[in-house]
Amino acid sequence: MSETAATTASSEPTVPGKKPMSNLAQRILFGVIGAAMLLICVWYSVWSFAAFFGLVQMRMLWEFYRMMRVAGYKPAALLGGELVS
């Protein structure tokens, strides 16, 4: 199998006849889900909002550290609260 044929075969959708979700559609979907979760947490209690906000911040920090490592930097992850380097 040639290299171009292998590349073409791997980029096809896994379900025949169904196109994969676009990047914009994924962002809109997760934005709507995130906004709904935020509103529910704010409505439920202060503690649920604090927990939700803390989880979102941990995820953002983890992603930031990952991007810094890819760029060749060595962030002080332990000081930032990241448990796994």
Steps between C-alpha positions, in 0.01 A plus 500: 500500500644836409545782749226717345254211501570434868452869583174516305366184660568622853331839448167349393212496751466184705127473426429477126291790373548714812735800499699577815391797710672825400719691743248785520216259575706339778578839652135604491386170653750514785428870553129433539564205734749706704262796525218272614726339763612844620142624536397185687797530737432870565132428563560198725743641758814699561693177563398342170610816318832498688557133411410558134722809481788311664470210254493737202806684629690173557424389144612835358825490699568142387450605137727803545778285645461253214537779243808636678664156500428458128661840438815381682452680833508335841222659708509480881199270502536405866465864604197536273324206657546237232549164667613299196779635280 
